[in-house]
Amino acid sequence: MILSDIHVTNFMKLVIQSITEENGAMAQSVKEPATRMEERSTALRFSLACGAIGPLLFIVVFLIEGATRGGYDPLRYPVSSLAIGDLGWMQIANFLMVGSTLVVFAFGLWRALGPSKGISWGPLLIGLAGIGLFGAGIFVSDPIFGYPTSEPLALAQFSVHGHLHDAFSLLLFLGLPLACFVLCRRFFKVGKRGWAVYSLLAGIGMLVAFALASQGFTHKATNLVAVAGVFQRLSIAIGLTWVAALAFWLMQQRLPVGR
């Protein structure tokens, strides 16, 4: 009888120990996904914050630089010319900063919008625009229209890095408007008509301003030469302000949006 009681007691101990270990394992299994979700949420907030802050900081920096740089006329010269000369490192750093933040934001945008057929094109185009800005910082523009003042009004031969700068810049001026149009369609589909209209107008406005700036920079429209810098800045500001507004909006939404 005593031996039977001992066996029963040992059996109960084993059962209790098994239940305790199972509960501990279940608690750990619940805790680990929760931790991973928190980490993913923090990473997503960081990537969206990059899209909110980086573009606006880029605009503020090139506006201040253009207004304070000696011999530089912000109405006439492109933003890229600020990267030339002894103080050019500031604009180079500005290009690298905004390019990096746009690429990070593109990943966050993809996650925020959720998986959907064709949805990758919007974030992909924004990422390409970021790569374009980063490349524009690595490859400095050639002098143009007599700035810096030590350079001739027209160069006899453009450099390889100047051509590469122009090529990377196109990723911004074409990629960002296309991203606007892609996300315009997305917003219409999920009933966000205000954002759809804003995206459409931002894409059109950026392309129109860029076309006018190009006409002035290439002297194809002589009446635009003196204000080509204004239209280029307007194009950049329209596109990057749209990115920042989108990032701020997404930070306040329940994600993924429209799912």
C-alpha positions as CSV (number, residue, x, y, z in Angstrom):
1,M,0.0,0.0,0.0
2,I,2.8,2.3,0.9
3,L,4.7,1.5,-2.3
4,S,1.5,2.2,-4.3
5,D,1.1,5.6,-2.6
6,I,4.7,6.4,-3.4
7,H,4.2,5.5,-7.1
8,V,1.1,7.6,-7.3
9,T,2.9,10.6,-5.7
10,N,5.8,10.3,-8.1
11,F,3.4,10.0,-11.0
12,M,1.6,13.2,-9.9
13,K,4.9,15.0,-9.6
14,L,5.8,14.1,-13.1
15,V,2.4,15.3,-14.4
16,I,2.7,18.6,-12.6
17,Q,6.3,19.1,-13.8
18,S,5.2,18.3,-17.4
19,I,2.3,20.8,-17.2
20,T,4.6,23.5,-15.8
21,E,7.2,23.0,-18.5
22,E,4.5,23.0,-21.2
23,N,3.0,26.2,-19.9
24,G,6.5,27.8,-19.8
25,A,7.1,26.8,-23.3
26,M,3.8,28.2,-24.4
27,A,4.4,31.4,-22.7
28,Q,7.8,31.7,-24.3
29,S,6.4,30.9,-27.7
30,V,3.8,33.7,-27.3
31,K,6.5,36.1,-26.0
32,E,8.9,35.5,-28.9
33,P,6.4,36.4,-31.7
34,A,5.3,39.5,-29.7
35,T,8.9,40.6,-29.4
36,R,9.5,40.0,-33.1
37,M,6.3,42.0,-33.9
38,E,7.6,44.9,-31.7
39,E,10.9,44.8,-33.4
40,R,9.2,44.9,-36.8
41,S,7.0,47.7,-35.7
42,T,10.0,49.8,-34.5
43,A,11.8,49.2,-37.8
44,L,8.7,50.2,-39.8
45,R,8.3,53.4,-37.7
46,F,12.0,54.2,-38.3
47,S,11.7,53.7,-42.1
48,L,8.6,55.9,-42.3
49,A,10.3,58.5,-40.2
50,C,13.2,58.6,-42.7
51,G,10.6,59.4,-45.4
52,A,9.1,62.1,-43.3
53,I,12.3,63.9,-42.2
54,G,14.9,63.3,-44.9
55,P,13.1,65.0,-47.9
56,L,12.2,68.1,-45.9
57,L,15.7,68.4,-44.5
58,F,17.1,68.2,-48.0
59,I,14.9,71.0,-49.2
60,V,15.7,73.2,-46.2
61,V,19.5,72.7,-46.6
62,F,19.6,73.5,-50.4
63,L,17.4,76.5,-49.9
64,I,19.7,77.9,-47.2
65,E,22.9,77.0,-49.1
66,G,21.5,78.7,-52.3
67,A,20.6,81.8,-50.4
68,T,24.0,82.2,-48.6
69,R,26.6,80.8,-51.1
70,G,28.7,83.7,-52.6
71,G,28.4,84.1,-56.3
72,Y,25.6,81.6,-56.6
73,D,22.2,82.7,-58.0
74,P,19.5,80.2,-56.9
75,L,17.0,81.6,-59.4
76,R,19.3,80.7,-62.3
77,Y,21.6,77.8,-61.2
78,P,20.6,74.2,-60.5
79,V,20.8,72.7,-57.1
80,S,23.6,70.4,-58.2
81,S,25.9,73.3,-58.7
82,L,26.0,73.7,-55.0
83,A,28.2,70.5,-54.8
84,I,31.0,72.3,-56.7
85,G,33.9,74.0,-55.0
86,D,35.3,74.2,-51.5
87,L,31.9,74.2,-49.8
88,G,30.5,71.6,-52.1
89,W,30.8,68.9,-49.5
90,M,27.7,70.2,-47.8
91,Q,25.5,69.6,-50.8
92,I,27.2,66.3,-51.5
93,A,26.4,65.2,-47.9
94,N,22.8,66.5,-48.5
95,F,22.4,64.3,-51.6
96,L,23.8,61.2,-49.8
97,M,21.5,61.8,-46.8
98,V,18.3,62.2,-48.7
99,G,19.1,59.4,-51.1
100,S,19.7,57.0,-48.2
101,T,16.5,58.0,-46.4
102,L,14.4,57.5,-49.5
103,V,15.7,54.0,-50.0
104,V,15.0,53.2,-46.4
105,F,11.5,54.7,-46.7
106,A,10.8,52.7,-49.8
107,F,11.2,49.5,-47.8
108,G,8.9,50.8,-45.1
109,L,6.3,51.9,-47.7
110,W,6.3,48.4,-49.2
111,R,5.5,47.0,-45.8
112,A,3.0,49.7,-44.9
113,L,0.9,49.2,-48.0
114,G,0.8,45.4,-47.5
115,P,1.3,42.7,-50.1
116,S,-0.7,43.2,-53.2
117,K,-0.3,42.4,-56.9
118,G,1.7,45.2,-58.6
119,I,2.0,47.2,-55.4
120,S,5.8,46.9,-55.4
121,W,6.1,49.4,-58.2
122,G,5.4,52.4,-56.1
123,P,8.0,51.7,-53.4
124,L,10.4,50.4,-56.1
125,L,10.2,53.7,-58.0
126,I,10.7,55.7,-54.8
127,G,13.7,53.6,-54.0
128,L,15.2,54.2,-57.5
129,A,14.7,58.0,-56.9
130,G,16.7,57.6,-53.7
131,I,19.4,55.7,-55.6
132,G,19.4,58.6,-58.1
133,L,19.9,61.2,-55.4
134,F,22.7,59.1,-53.8
135,G,24.4,58.8,-57.2
136,A,24.1,62.5,-57.8
137,G,26.0,63.0,-54.6
138,I,28.8,60.6,-55.6
139,F,29.2,62.1,-59.1
140,V,29.5,65.8,-58.9
141,S,27.9,67.9,-61.7
142,D,30.0,69.9,-64.2
143,P,30.1,73.7,-63.9
144,I,27.3,75.3,-65.8
145,F,26.6,78.9,-67.0
146,G,29.6,80.5,-65.4
147,Y,29.3,79.0,-61.9
148,P,31.7,78.9,-60.2
149,T,32.9,82.2,-61.6
150,S,36.3,80.7,-62.3
151,E,34.7,78.5,-65.0
152,P,33.7,79.5,-68.5
153,L,30.1,80.2,-69.5
154,A,30.0,77.1,-71.6
155,L,32.3,74.0,-71.2
156,A,33.9,72.7,-74.4
157,Q,33.7,69.1,-73.1
158,F,31.6,67.6,-70.3
159,S,33.2,65.1,-68.0
160,V,32.3,61.4,-67.4
161,H,31.2,62.2,-63.8
162,G,29.1,65.0,-65.1
163,H,27.2,62.7,-67.5
164,L,26.8,60.2,-64.7
165,H,25.4,62.9,-62.4
166,D,22.8,63.8,-65.0
167,A,21.9,60.1,-65.5
168,F,21.4,59.5,-61.8
169,S,19.4,62.7,-61.5
170,L,16.9,61.4,-64.1
171,L,16.0,58.6,-61.7
172,L,14.6,61.3,-59.4
173,F,12.9,63.5,-61.9
174,L,11.3,60.5,-63.7
175,G,11.0,57.9,-61.0
176,L,9.2,60.0,-58.4
177,P,6.4,61.3,-60.8
178,L,5.9,57.7,-61.9
179,A,5.6,56.6,-58.3
180,C,3.0,59.3,-57.8
181,F,0.9,57.9,-60.7
182,V,1.3,54.3,-59.5
183,L,0.2,55.2,-56.0
184,C,-2.6,57.4,-57.4
185,R,-4.2,54.3,-58.9
186,R,-3.7,52.4,-55.6
187,F,-5.4,55.1,-53.6
188,F,-8.3,55.2,-56.0
189,K,-8.8,51.5,-55.6
190,V,-8.9,51.7,-51.7
191,G,-11.2,54.7,-51.7
192,K,-8.6,57.3,-50.6
193,R,-9.7,59.9,-53.3
194,G,-8.0,62.8,-51.6
195,W,-4.6,61.1,-51.7
196,A,-5.3,59.9,-55.2
197,V,-5.9,63.4,-56.5
198,Y,-2.9,64.8,-54.6
199,S,-0.6,62.1,-56.0
200,L,-1.8,62.7,-59.5
201,L,-1.3,66.5,-59.2
202,A,2.1,66.0,-57.6
203,G,3.3,63.8,-60.4
204,I,2.0,66.2,-63.1
205,G,3.4,69.2,-61.3
206,M,6.8,67.7,-60.9
207,L,7.1,66.7,-64.6
208,V,5.9,70.1,-65.8
209,A,8.3,72.1,-63.6
210,F,11.2,69.8,-64.6
211,A,10.4,70.3,-68.3
212,L,10.4,74.1,-67.9
213,A,13.7,73.9,-65.9
214,S,15.3,71.8,-68.6
215,Q,14.2,74.3,-71.3
216,G,16.0,77.0,-69.4
217,F,19.1,75.1,-68.5
218,T,19.6,74.0,-72.2
219,H,18.9,77.6,-73.4
220,K,16.1,76.2,-75.6
221,A,13.8,78.8,-74.1
222,T,15.7,82.0,-73.5
223,N,13.0,83.5,-71.4
224,L,13.4,80.7,-68.9
225,V,17.2,80.8,-68.5
226,A,17.1,83.3,-65.7
227,V,14.6,81.3,-63.7
228,A,15.5,77.8,-64.6
229,G,16.7,77.2,-61.0
230,V,13.3,78.2,-59.6
231,F,11.5,75.6,-61.7
232,Q,14.0,72.9,-60.8
233,R,13.6,73.7,-57.1
234,L,9.8,73.7,-57.6
235,S,9.9,70.2,-59.2
236,I,12.1,68.8,-56.4
237,A,10.0,70.4,-53.7
238,I,6.7,69.1,-55.1
239,G,8.0,65.5,-55.3
240,L,9.8,65.4,-52.0
241,T,7.0,67.2,-50.1
242,W,4.6,64.5,-51.4
243,V,7.0,61.8,-50.1
244,A,7.2,63.5,-46.7
245,A,3.4,64.0,-46.5
246,L,2.8,60.4,-47.4
247,A,5.2,59.2,-44.8
248,F,3.6,61.4,-42.1
249,W,0.2,60.1,-43.1
250,L,1.3,56.5,-43.0
251,M,2.7,56.9,-39.5
252,Q,-0.8,57.8,-38.3
253,Q,-2.6,54.9,-40.0
254,R,-3.4,51.4,-39.0
255,L,-1.2,49.3,-41.2
256,P,-1.2,47.8,-43.8
257,V,-3.3,50.5,-45.4
258,G,-6.4,49.5,-47.4
259,R,-6.3,45.8,-46.5
